[in-house]
Amino acid sequence: MADAMYAPVVTRFLSYDVQLDEVSSAYCRTIMALPEMQEWIEAARQEPNEIDELDVEF
């Protein structure tokens, strides 16, 4: 899944609503449709909103 290494860039384009040409938009749709990408998104949704270890004062 070599193309998925660009998944963070694709998600930023989508998150920031970057206007892309049709070829780039098609690439983003392809990456987002990959089963591995869908698994990654679902795993992220399952993560807690807060992590106790990050709330500890140093």
PDBQT receptor file of N, H, CA, C and O in Angstrom, charges set to zero:
ATOM      1  N   MET A   1       0.841  -1.180   0.000  1.00  0.00    +0.000 N 
ATOM      2  CA  MET A   1       0.000   0.000   0.000  1.00  0.00    +0.000 C 
ATOM      3  C   MET A   1       0.892   1.251   0.000  1.00  0.00    +0.000 C 
ATOM      4  O   MET A   1       0.823   2.065   0.921  1.00  0.00    +0.000 OA
ATOM      5  N   ALA A   2       1.698   1.392  -1.000  1.00  0.00    +0.000 N 
ATOM      6  H   ALA A   2       1.754   0.731  -1.748  1.00  0.00    +0.000 HD
ATOM      7  CA  ALA A   2       2.649   2.497  -1.066  1.00  0.00    +0.000 C 
ATOM      8  C   ALA A   2       1.959   3.854  -1.128  1.00  0.00    +0.000 C 
ATOM      9  O   ALA A   2       2.458   4.816  -0.544  1.00  0.00    +0.000 OA
ATOM     10  N   ASP A   3       0.823   3.959  -1.823  1.00  0.00    +0.000 N 
ATOM     11  H   ASP A   3       0.418   3.177  -2.298  1.00  0.00    +0.000 HD
ATOM     12  CA  ASP A   3       0.145   5.243  -1.953  1.00  0.00    +0.000 C 
ATOM     13  C   ASP A   3      -0.370   5.769  -0.621  1.00  0.00    +0.000 C 
ATOM     14  O   ASP A   3      -0.487   6.982  -0.443  1.00  0.00    +0.000 OA
ATOM     15  N   ALA A   4      -0.677   4.887   0.309  1.00  0.00    +0.000 N 
ATOM     16  H   ALA A   4      -0.582   3.903   0.165  1.00  0.00    +0.000 HD
ATOM     17  CA  ALA A   4      -1.265   5.321   1.574  1.00  0.00    +0.000 C 
ATOM     18  C   ALA A   4      -0.284   6.106   2.433  1.00  0.00    +0.000 C 
ATOM     19  O   ALA A   4      -0.692   6.739   3.406  1.00  0.00    +0.000 OA
ATOM     20  N   MET A   5       1.019   6.077   2.088  1.00  0.00    +0.000 N 
ATOM     21  H   MET A   5       1.351   5.563   1.297  1.00  0.00    +0.000 HD
ATOM     22  CA  MET A   5       1.949   6.860   2.886  1.00  0.00    +0.000 C 
ATOM     23  C   MET A   5       1.656   8.350   2.754  1.00  0.00    +0.000 C 
ATOM     24  O   MET A   5       2.181   9.146   3.531  1.00  0.00    +0.000 OA
ATOM     25  N   TYR A   6       0.843   8.737   1.801  1.00  0.00    +0.000 N 
ATOM     26  H   TYR A   6       0.416   8.090   1.169  1.00  0.00    +0.000 HD
ATOM     27  CA  TYR A   6       0.460  10.131   1.633  1.00  0.00    +0.000 C 
ATOM     28  C   TYR A   6      -0.891  10.431   2.271  1.00  0.00    +0.000 C 
ATOM     29  O   TYR A   6      -1.448  11.511   2.072  1.00  0.00    +0.000 OA
ATOM     30  N   ALA A   7      -1.407   9.499   3.022  1.00  0.00    +0.000 N 
ATOM     31  H   ALA A   7      -0.954   8.622   3.184  1.00  0.00    +0.000 HD
ATOM     32  CA  ALA A   7      -2.704   9.668   3.658  1.00  0.00    +0.000 C 
ATOM     33  C   ALA A   7      -2.772  10.918   4.533  1.00  0.00    +0.000 C 
ATOM     34  O   ALA A   7      -3.797  11.600   4.502  1.00  0.00    +0.000 OA
ATOM     35  N   PRO A   8      -1.747  11.259   5.308  1.00  0.00    +0.000 N 
ATOM     36  CA  PRO A   8      -1.843  12.487   6.117  1.00  0.00    +0.000 C 
ATOM     37  C   PRO A   8      -2.013  13.745   5.273  1.00  0.00    +0.000 C 
ATOM     38  O   PRO A   8      -2.710  14.676   5.676  1.00  0.00    +0.000 OA
ATOM     39  N   VAL A   9      -1.382  13.774   4.112  1.00  0.00    +0.000 N 
ATOM     40  H   VAL A   9      -0.816  13.018   3.785  1.00  0.00    +0.000 HD
ATOM     41  CA  VAL A   9      -1.532  14.929   3.228  1.00  0.00    +0.000 C 
ATOM     42  C   VAL A   9      -2.955  14.976   2.682  1.00  0.00    +0.000 C 
ATOM     43  O   VAL A   9      -3.570  16.041   2.625  1.00  0.00    +0.000 OA
ATOM     44  N   VAL A  10      -3.469  13.827   2.285  1.00  0.00    +0.000 N 
ATOM     45  H   VAL A  10      -2.969  12.962   2.331  1.00  0.00    +0.000 HD
ATOM     46  CA  VAL A  10      -4.841  13.758   1.773  1.00  0.00    +0.000 C 
ATOM     47  C   VAL A  10      -5.817  14.232   2.840  1.00  0.00    +0.000 C 
ATOM     48  O   VAL A  10      -6.712  15.027   2.549  1.00  0.00    +0.000 OA
ATOM     49  N   THR A  11      -5.659  13.761   4.060  1.00  0.00    +0.000 N 
ATOM     50  H   THR A  11      -4.932  13.116   4.296  1.00  0.00    +0.000 HD
ATOM     51  CA  THR A  11      -6.597  14.168   5.112  1.00  0.00    +0.000 C 
ATOM     52  C   THR A  11      -6.494  15.663   5.408  1.00  0.00    +0.000 C 
ATOM     53  O   THR A  11      -7.496  16.295   5.742  1.00  0.00    +0.000 OA
ATOM     54  N   ARG A  12      -5.302  16.233   5.290  1.00  0.00    +0.000 N 
ATOM     55  H   ARG A  12      -4.487  15.720   5.019  1.00  0.00    +0.000 HD
ATOM     56  CA  ARG A  12      -5.174  17.689   5.486  1.00  0.00    +0.000 C 
ATOM     57  C   ARG A  12      -5.866  18.453   4.368  1.00  0.00    +0.000 C 
ATOM     58  O   ARG A  12      -6.545  19.449   4.618  1.00  0.00    +0.000 OA
ATOM     59  N   PHE A  13      -5.695  17.988   3.138  1.00  0.00    +0.000 N 
ATOM     60  H   PHE A  13      -5.143  17.179   2.935  1.00  0.00    +0.000 HD
ATOM     61  CA  PHE A  13      -6.407  18.639   2.035  1.00  0.00    +0.000 C 
ATOM     62  C   PHE A  13      -7.912  18.651   2.310  1.00  0.00    +0.000 C 
ATOM     63  O   PHE A  13      -8.582  19.665   2.113  1.00  0.00    +0.000 OA
ATOM     64  N   LEU A  14      -8.428  17.516   2.765  1.00  0.00    +0.000 N 
ATOM     65  H   LEU A  14      -7.884  16.692   2.924  1.00  0.00    +0.000 HD
ATOM     66  CA  LEU A  14      -9.865  17.415   3.018  1.00  0.00    +0.000 C 
ATOM     67  C   LEU A  14     -10.273  18.225   4.247  1.00  0.00    +0.000 C 
ATOM     68  O   LEU A  14     -11.300  18.904   4.228  1.00  0.00    +0.000 OA
ATOM     69  N   SER A  15      -9.483  18.159   5.305  1.00  0.00    +0.000 N 
ATOM     70  H   SER A  15      -8.649  17.608   5.321  1.00  0.00    +0.000 HD
ATOM     71  CA  SER A  15      -9.807  18.895   6.531  1.00  0.00    +0.000 C 
ATOM     72  C   SER A  15      -9.814  20.400   6.323  1.00  0.00    +0.000 C 
ATOM     73  O   SER A  15     -10.663  21.108   6.866  1.00  0.00    +0.000 OA
ATOM     74  N   TYR A  16      -8.861  20.886   5.534  1.00  0.00    +0.000 N 
ATOM     75  H   TYR A  16      -8.172  20.312   5.093  1.00  0.00    +0.000 HD
ATOM     76  CA  TYR A  16      -8.752  22.323   5.297  1.00  0.00    +0.000 C 
ATOM     77  C   TYR A  16      -9.524  22.774   4.071  1.00  0.00    +0.000 C 
ATOM     78  O   TYR A  16      -9.454  23.936   3.671  1.00  0.00    +0.000 OA
ATOM     79  N   ASP A  17     -10.265  21.840   3.476  1.00  0.00    +0.000 N 
ATOM     80  H   ASP A  17     -10.323  20.896   3.801  1.00  0.00    +0.000 HD
ATOM     81  CA  ASP A  17     -11.102  22.142   2.308  1.00  0.00    +0.000 C 
ATOM     82  C   ASP A  17     -10.302  22.829   1.196  1.00  0.00    +0.000 C 
ATOM     83  O   ASP A  17     -10.733  23.829   0.621  1.00  0.00    +0.000 OA
ATOM     84  N   VAL A  18      -9.121  22.262   0.911  1.00  0.00    +0.000 N 
ATOM     85  H   VAL A  18      -8.770  21.450   1.378  1.00  0.00    +0.000 HD
ATOM     86  CA  VAL A  18      -8.273  22.782  -0.154  1.00  0.00    +0.000 C 
ATOM     87  C   VAL A  18      -8.925  22.477  -1.494  1.00  0.00    +0.000 C 
ATOM     88  O   VAL A  18      -9.337  21.343  -1.741  1.00  0.00    +0.000 OA
ATOM     89  N   GLN A  19      -9.019  23.463  -2.346  1.00  0.00    +0.000 N 
ATOM     90  H   GLN A  19      -8.684  24.383  -2.146  1.00  0.00    +0.000 HD
ATOM     91  CA  GLN A  19      -9.583  23.278  -3.676  1.00  0.00    +0.000 C 
ATOM     92  C   GLN A  19      -8.538  22.600  -4.560  1.00  0.00    +0.000 C 
ATOM     93  O   GLN A  19      -7.447  23.130  -4.767  1.00  0.00    +0.000 OA
ATOM     94  N   LEU A  20      -8.884  21.426  -5.074  1.00  0.00    +0.000 N 
ATOM     95  H   LEU A  20      -9.771  20.995  -4.905  1.00  0.00    +0.000 HD
ATOM     96  CA  LEU A  20      -7.958  20.629  -5.870  1.00  0.00    +0.000 C 
ATOM     97  C   LEU A  20      -8.489  20.455  -7.283  1.00  0.00    +0.000 C 
ATOM     98  O   LEU A  20      -9.692  20.552  -7.527  1.00  0.00    +0.000 OA
ATOM     99  N   ASP A  21      -7.570  20.196  -8.212  1.00  0.00    +0.000 N 
ATOM    100  H   ASP A  21      -6.593  20.118  -8.014  1.00  0.00    +0.000 HD
ATOM    101  CA  ASP A  21      -8.018  19.887  -9.569  1.00  0.00    +0.000 C 
ATOM    102  C   ASP A  21      -8.624  18.481  -9.574  1.00  0.00    +0.000 C 
ATOM    103  O   ASP A  21      -8.548  17.765  -8.576  1.00  0.00    +0.000 OA
ATOM    104  N   GLU A  22      -9.213  18.096 -10.682  1.00  0.00    +0.000 N 
ATOM    105  H   GLU A  22      -9.274  18.677 -11.493  1.00  0.00    +0.000 HD
ATOM    106  CA  GLU A  22      -9.935  16.823 -10.737  1.00  0.00    +0.000 C 
ATOM    107  C   GLU A  22      -9.009  15.622 -10.525  1.00  0.00    +0.000 C 
ATOM    108  O   GLU A  22      -9.394  14.655  -9.867  1.00  0.00    +0.000 OA
ATOM    109  N   VAL A  23      -7.817  15.676 -11.066  1.00  0.00    +0.000 N 
ATOM    110  H   VAL A  23      -7.505  16.461 -11.600  1.00  0.00    +0.000 HD
ATOM    111  CA  VAL A  23      -6.881  14.558 -10.896  1.00  0.00    +0.000 C 
ATOM    112  C   VAL A  23      -6.515  14.394  -9.420  1.00  0.00    +0.000 C 
ATOM    113  O   VAL A  23      -6.512  13.278  -8.900  1.00  0.00    +0.000 OA
ATOM    114  N   SER A  24      -6.211  15.490  -8.754  1.00  0.00    +0.000 N 
ATOM    115  H   SER A  24      -6.213  16.396  -9.176  1.00  0.00    +0.000 HD
ATOM    116  CA  SER A  24      -5.863  15.435  -7.330  1.00  0.00    +0.000 C 
ATOM    117  C   SER A  24      -7.056  15.012  -6.486  1.00  0.00    +0.000 C 
ATOM    118  O   SER A  24      -6.902  14.259  -5.524  1.00  0.00    +0.000 OA
ATOM    119  N   SER A  25      -8.235  15.487  -6.837  1.00  0.00    +0.000 N 
ATOM    120  H   SER A  25      -8.360  16.098  -7.618  1.00  0.00    +0.000 HD
ATOM    121  CA  SER A  25      -9.452  15.089  -6.117  1.00  0.00    +0.000 C 
ATOM    122  C   SER A  25      -9.705  13.598  -6.267  1.00  0.00    +0.000 C 
ATOM    123  O   SER A  25     -10.083  12.926  -5.307  1.00  0.00    +0.000 OA
ATOM    124  N   ALA A  26      -9.498  13.084  -7.466  1.00  0.00    +0.000 N 
ATOM    125  H   ALA A  26      -9.192  13.630  -8.246  1.00  0.00    +0.000 HD
ATOM    126  CA  ALA A  26      -9.684  11.650  -7.698  1.00  0.00    +0.000 C 
ATOM    127  C   ALA A  26      -8.680  10.839  -6.887  1.00  0.00    +0.000 C 
ATOM    128  O   ALA A  26      -9.020   9.787  -6.347  1.00  0.00    +0.000 OA
ATOM    129  N   TYR A  27      -7.445  11.325  -6.801  1.00  0.00    +0.000 N 
ATOM    130  H   TYR A  27      -7.169  12.180  -7.240  1.00  0.00    +0.000 HD
ATOM    131  CA  TYR A  27      -6.425  10.660  -5.996  1.00  0.00    +0.000 C 
ATOM    132  C   TYR A  27      -6.863  10.612  -4.530  1.00  0.00    +0.000 C 
ATOM    133  O   TYR A  27      -6.763   9.574  -3.877  1.00  0.00    +0.000 OA
ATOM    134  N   CYS A  28      -7.349  11.746  -4.024  1.00  0.00    +0.000 N 
ATOM    135  H   CYS A  28      -7.431  12.590  -4.555  1.00  0.00    +0.000 HD
ATOM    136  CA  CYS A  28      -7.811  11.797  -2.635  1.00  0.00    +0.000 C 
ATOM    137  C   CYS A  28      -8.954  10.821  -2.401  1.00  0.00    +0.000 C 
ATOM    138  O   CYS A  28      -8.975  10.119  -1.390  1.00  0.00    +0.000 OA
ATOM    139  N   ARG A  29      -9.890  10.772  -3.313  1.00  0.00    +0.000 N 
ATOM    140  H   ARG A  29      -9.873  11.342  -4.135  1.00  0.00    +0.000 HD
ATOM    141  CA  ARG A  29     -11.018   9.837  -3.166  1.00  0.00    +0.000 C 
ATOM    142  C   ARG A  29     -10.523   8.392  -3.165  1.00  0.00    +0.000 C 
ATOM    143  O   ARG A  29     -11.020   7.560  -2.406  1.00  0.00    +0.000 OA
ATOM    144  N   THR A  30      -9.545   8.101  -4.017  1.00  0.00    +0.000 N 
ATOM    145  H   THR A  30      -9.142   8.777  -4.634  1.00  0.00    +0.000 HD
ATOM    146  CA  THR A  30      -8.986   6.748  -4.088  1.00  0.00    +0.000 C 
ATOM    147  C   THR A  30      -8.318   6.379  -2.770  1.00  0.00    +0.000 C 
ATOM    148  O   THR A  30      -8.543   5.290  -2.242  1.00  0.00    +0.000 OA
ATOM    149  N   ILE A  31      -7.505   7.274  -2.243  1.00  0.00    +0.000 N 
ATOM    150  H   ILE A  31      -7.322   8.158  -2.672  1.00  0.00    +0.000 HD
ATOM    151  CA  ILE A  31      -6.818   7.008  -0.970  1.00  0.00    +0.000 C 
ATOM    152  C   ILE A  31      -7.840   6.824   0.154  1.00  0.00    +0.000 C 
ATOM    153  O   ILE A  31      -7.730   5.893   0.952  1.00  0.00    +0.000 OA
ATOM    154  N   MET A  32      -8.822   7.704   0.213  1.00  0.00    +0.000 N 
ATOM    155  H   MET A  32      -8.911   8.461  -0.435  1.00  0.00    +0.000 HD
ATOM    156  CA  MET A  32      -9.820   7.622   1.287  1.00  0.00    +0.000 C 
ATOM    157  C   MET A  32     -10.665   6.358   1.198  1.00  0.00    +0.000 C 
ATOM    158  O   MET A  32     -11.196   5.902   2.211  1.00  0.00    +0.000 OA
ATOM    159  N   ALA A  33     -10.799   5.791   0.015  1.00  0.00    +0.000 N 
ATOM    160  H   ALA A  33     -10.368   6.161  -0.807  1.00  0.00    +0.000 HD
ATOM    161  CA  ALA A  33     -11.613   4.591  -0.164  1.00  0.00    +0.000 C 
ATOM    162  C   ALA A  33     -10.856   3.299   0.131  1.00  0.00    +0.000 C 
ATOM    163  O   ALA A  33     -11.469   2.234   0.205  1.00  0.00    +0.000 OA
ATOM    164  N   LEU A  34      -9.547   3.371   0.300  1.00  0.00    +0.000 N 
ATOM    165  H   LEU A  34      -9.049   4.236   0.240  1.00  0.00    +0.000 HD
ATOM    166  CA  LEU A  34      -8.777   2.165   0.583  1.00  0.00    +0.000 C 
ATOM    167  C   LEU A  34      -9.255   1.522   1.887  1.00  0.00    +0.000 C 
ATOM    168  O   LEU A  34      -9.501   2.219   2.871  1.00  0.00    +0.000 OA
ATOM    169  N   PRO A  35      -9.387   0.195   1.892  1.00  0.00    +0.000 N 
ATOM    170  CA  PRO A  35      -9.814  -0.474   3.137  1.00  0.00    +0.000 C 
ATOM    171  C   PRO A  35      -8.922  -0.142   4.321  1.00  0.00    +0.000 C 
ATOM    172  O   PRO A  35      -9.413   0.038   5.435  1.00  0.00    +0.000 OA
ATOM    173  N   GLU A  36      -7.624  -0.062   4.095  1.00  0.00    +0.000 N 
ATOM    174  H   GLU A  36      -7.225  -0.208   3.190  1.00  0.00    +0.000 HD
ATOM    175  CA  GLU A  36      -6.705   0.257   5.192  1.00  0.00    +0.000 C 
ATOM    176  C   GLU A  36      -6.954   1.662   5.721  1.00  0.00    +0.000 C 
ATOM    177  O   GLU A  36      -6.844   1.910   6.922  1.00  0.00    +0.000 OA
ATOM    178  N   MET A  37      -7.284   2.557   4.840  1.00  0.00    +0.000 N 
ATOM    179  H   MET A  37      -7.374   2.355   3.864  1.00  0.00    +0.000 HD
ATOM    180  CA  MET A  37      -7.581   3.933   5.260  1.00  0.00    +0.000 C 
ATOM    181  C   MET A  37      -8.859   3.961   6.084  1.00  0.00    +0.000 C 
ATOM    182  O   MET A  37      -8.932   4.648   7.103  1.00  0.00    +0.000 OA
ATOM    183  N   GLN A  38      -9.854   3.224   5.648  1.00  0.00    +0.000 N 
ATOM    184  H   GLN A  38      -9.794   2.667   4.820  1.00  0.00    +0.000 HD
ATOM    185  CA  GLN A  38     -11.100   3.155   6.399  1.00  0.00    +0.000 C 
ATOM    186  C   GLN A  38     -10.872   2.553   7.789  1.00  0.00    +0.000 C 
ATOM    187  O   GLN A  38     -11.471   2.998   8.768  1.00  0.00    +0.000 OA
ATOM    188  N   GLU A  39     -10.007   1.542   7.869  1.00  0.00    +0.000 N 
ATOM    189  H   GLU A  39      -9.521   1.181   7.073  1.00  0.00    +0.000 HD
ATOM    190  CA  GLU A  39      -9.666   0.951   9.174  1.00  0.00    +0.000 C 
ATOM    191  C   GLU A  39      -8.962   1.977  10.057  1.00  0.00    +0.000 C 
ATOM    192  O   GLU A  39      -9.244   2.060  11.253  1.00  0.00    +0.000 OA
ATOM    193  N   TRP A  40      -8.058   2.752   9.488  1.00  0.00    +0.000 N 
ATOM    194  H   TRP A  40      -7.828   2.685   8.517  1.00  0.00    +0.000 HD
ATOM    195  CA  TRP A  40      -7.314   3.762  10.231  1.00  0.00    +0.000 C 
ATOM    196  C   TRP A  40      -8.259   4.839  10.775  1.00  0.00    +0.000 C 
ATOM    197  O   TRP A  40      -8.131   5.274  11.920  1.00  0.00    +0.000 OA
ATOM    198  N   ILE A  41      -9.194   5.253   9.947  1.00  0.00    +0.000 N 
ATOM    199  H   ILE A  41      -9.298   4.900   9.017  1.00  0.00    +0.000 HD
ATOM    200  CA  ILE A  41     -10.184   6.258  10.367  1.00  0.00    +0.000 C 
ATOM    201  C   ILE A  41     -11.050   5.718  11.494  1.00  0.00    +0.000 C 
ATOM    202  O   ILE A  41     -11.291   6.406  12.486  1.00  0.00    +0.000 OA
ATOM    203  N   GLU A  42     -11.512   4.489  11.339  1.00  0.00    +0.000 N 
ATOM    204  H   GLU A  42     -11.316   3.930  10.534  1.00  0.00    +0.000 HD
ATOM    205  CA  GLU A  42     -12.355   3.893  12.378  1.00  0.00    +0.000 C 
ATOM    206  C   GLU A  42     -11.581   3.729  13.685  1.00  0.00    +0.000 C 
ATOM    207  O   GLU A  42     -12.124   3.974  14.762  1.00  0.00    +0.000 OA
ATOM    208  N   ALA A  43     -10.324   3.318  13.598  1.00  0.00    +0.000 N 
ATOM    209  H   ALA A  43      -9.882   3.119  12.723  1.00  0.00    +0.000 HD
ATOM    210  CA  ALA A  43      -9.506   3.181  14.808  1.00  0.00    +0.000 C 
ATOM    211  C   ALA A  43      -9.337   4.539  15.494  1.00  0.00    +0.000 C 
ATOM    212  O   ALA A  43      -9.363   4.622  16.721  1.00  0.00    +0.000 OA
ATOM    213  N   ALA A  44      -9.166   5.587  14.713  1.00  0.00    +0.000 N 
ATOM    214  H   ALA A  44      -9.144   5.519  13.715  1.00  0.00    +0.000 HD
ATOM    215  CA  ALA A  44      -9.037   6.928  15.286  1.00  0.00    +0.000 C 
ATOM    216  C   ALA A  44     -10.320   7.346  15.986  1.00  0.00    +0.000 C 
ATOM    217  O   ALA A  44     -10.276   7.993  17.032  1.00  0.00    +0.000 OA
ATOM    218  N   ARG A  45     -11.456   6.985  15.419  1.00  0.00    +0.000 N 
ATOM    219  H   ARG A  45     -11.492   6.459  14.569  1.00  0.00    +0.000 HD
ATOM    220  CA  ARG A  45     -12.744   7.332  16.039  1.00  0.00    +0.000 C 
ATOM    221  C   ARG A  45     -12.933   6.614  17.365  1.00  0.00    +0.000 C 
ATOM    222  O   ARG A  45     -13.651   7.104  18.237  1.00  0.00    +0.000 OA
ATOM    223  N   GLN A  46     -12.299   5.462  17.526  1.00  0.00    +0.000 N 
ATOM    224  H   GLN A  46     -11.716   5.064  16.818  1.00  0.00    +0.000 HD
ATOM    225  CA  GLN A  46     -12.436   4.679  18.750  1.00  0.00    +0.000 C 
ATOM    226  C   GLN A  46     -11.517   5.183  19.864  1.00  0.00    +0.000 C 
ATOM    227  O   GLN A  46     -11.684   4.796  21.020  1.00  0.00    +0.000 OA
ATOM    228  N   GLU A  47     -10.558   6.031  19.533  1.00  0.00    +0.000 N 
ATOM    229  H   GLU A  47     -10.422   6.345  18.594  1.00  0.00    +0.000 HD
ATOM    230  CA  GLU A  47      -9.642   6.539  20.546  1.00  0.00    +0.000 C 
ATOM    231  C   GLU A  47     -10.372   7.490  21.486  1.00  0.00    +0.000 C 
ATOM    232  O   GLU A  47     -11.293   8.193  21.072  1.00  0.00    +0.000 OA
ATOM    233  N   PRO A  48      -9.963   7.510  22.743  1.00  0.00    +0.000 N 
ATOM    234  CA  PRO A  48     -10.602   8.445  23.684  1.00  0.00    +0.000 C 
ATOM    235  C   PRO A  48     -10.262   9.887  23.318  1.00  0.00    +0.000 C 
ATOM    236  O   PRO A  48      -9.208  10.165  22.746  1.00  0.00    +0.000 OA
ATOM    237  N   ASN A  49     -11.164  10.789  23.653  1.00  0.00    +0.000 N 
ATOM    238  H   ASN A  49     -12.020  10.563  24.118  1.00  0.00    +0.000 HD
ATOM    239  CA  ASN A  49     -10.921  12.203  23.387  1.00  0.00    +0.000 C 
ATOM    240  C   ASN A  49      -9.848  12.774  24.290  1.00  0.00    +0.000 C 
ATOM    241  O   ASN A  49      -9.160  13.727  23.925  1.00  0.00    +0.000 OA
ATOM    242  N   GLU A  50      -9.706  12.192  25.467  1.00  0.00    +0.000 N 
ATOM    243  H   GLU A  50     -10.264  11.418  25.763  1.00  0.00    +0.000 HD
ATOM    244  CA  GLU A  50      -8.704  12.654  26.420  1.00  0.00    +0.000 C 
ATOM    245  C   GLU A  50      -7.830  11.479  26.832  1.00  0.00    +0.000 C 
ATOM    246  O   GLU A  50      -8.308  10.354  26.977  1.00  0.00    +0.000 OA
ATOM    247  N   ILE A  51      -6.570  11.748  27.016  1.00  0.00    +0.000 N 
ATOM    248  H   ILE A  51      -6.182  12.662  26.899  1.00  0.00    +0.000 HD
ATOM    249  CA  ILE A  51      -5.626  10.727  27.455  1.00  0.00    +0.000 C 
ATOM    250  C   ILE A  51      -5.067  11.182  28.799  1.00  0.00    +0.000 C 
ATOM    251  O   ILE A  51      -4.426  12.228  28.896  1.00  0.00    +0.000 OA
ATOM    252  N   ASP A  52      -5.318  10.384  29.831  1.00  0.00    +0.000 N 
ATOM    253  H   ASP A  52      -5.839   9.534  29.752  1.00  0.00    +0.000 HD
ATOM    254  CA  ASP A  52      -4.932  10.750  31.193  1.00  0.00    +0.000 C 
ATOM    255  C   ASP A  52      -3.452  11.089  31.309  1.00  0.00    +0.000 C 
ATOM    256  O   ASP A  52      -3.091  12.028  32.018  1.00  0.00    +0.000 OA
ATOM    257  N   GLU A  53      -2.596  10.346  30.629  1.00  0.00    +0.000 N 
ATOM    258  H   GLU A  53      -2.889   9.583  30.053  1.00  0.00    +0.000 HD
ATOM    259  CA  GLU A  53      -1.163  10.588  30.738  1.00  0.00    +0.000 C 
ATOM    260  C   GLU A  53      -0.795  11.994  30.273  1.00  0.00    +0.000 C 
ATOM    261  O   GLU A  53       0.192  12.562  30.740  1.00  0.00    +0.000 OA
ATOM    262  N   LEU A  54      -1.583  12.560  29.356  1.00  0.00    +0.000 N 
ATOM    263  H   LEU A  54      -2.386  12.099  28.976  1.00  0.00    +0.000 HD
ATOM    264  CA  LEU A  54      -1.276  13.892  28.849  1.00  0.00    +0.000 C 
ATOM    265  C   LEU A  54      -1.761  14.986  29.790  1.00  0.00    +0.000 C 
ATOM    266  O   LEU A  54      -1.364  16.142  29.649  1.00  0.00    +0.000 OA
ATOM    267  N   ASP A  55      -2.611  14.637  30.741  1.00  0.00    +0.000 N 
ATOM    268  H   ASP A  55      -2.934  13.698  30.855  1.00  0.00    +0.000 HD
ATOM    269  CA  ASP A  55      -3.141  15.622  31.671  1.00  0.00    +0.000 C 
ATOM    270  C   ASP A  55      -2.285  15.765  32.934  1.00  0.00    +0.000 C 
ATOM    271  O   ASP A  55      -2.560  16.629  33.766  1.00  0.00    +0.000 OA
ATOM    272  N   VAL A  56      -1.265  14.941  33.086  1.00  0.00    +0.000 N 
ATOM    273  H   VAL A  56      -1.041  14.239  32.410  1.00  0.00    +0.000 HD
ATOM    274  CA  VAL A  56      -0.400  14.984  34.262  1.00  0.00    +0.000 C 
ATOM    275  C   VAL A  56       0.503  16.197  34.169  1.00  0.00    +0.000 C 
ATOM    276  O   VAL A  56       1.092  16.462  33.121  1.00  0.00    +0.000 OA
ATOM    277  N   GLU A  57       0.612  16.927  35.256  1.00  0.00    +0.000 N 
ATOM    278  H   GLU A  57       0.134  16.712  36.107  1.00  0.00    +0.000 HD
ATOM    279  CA  GLU A  57       1.515  18.080  35.274  1.00  0.00    +0.000 C 
ATOM    280  C   GLU A  57       2.931  17.613  35.513  1.00  0.00    +0.000 C 
ATOM    281  O   GLU A  57       3.172  16.689  36.291  1.00  0.00    +0.000 OA
ATOM    282  N   PHE A  58       3.868  18.259  34.839  1.00  0.00    +0.000 N 
ATOM    283  H   PHE A  58       3.672  19.009  34.207  1.00  0.00    +0.000 HD
ATOM    284  CA  PHE A  58       5.278  17.890  34.992  1.00  0.00    +0.000 C 
ATOM    285  C   PHE A  58       5.973  18.883  35.850  1.00  0.00    +0.000 C 
ATOM    286  O   PHE A  58       7.171  18.750  36.100  1.00  0.00    +0.000 OA
TER     287      PHE A  58
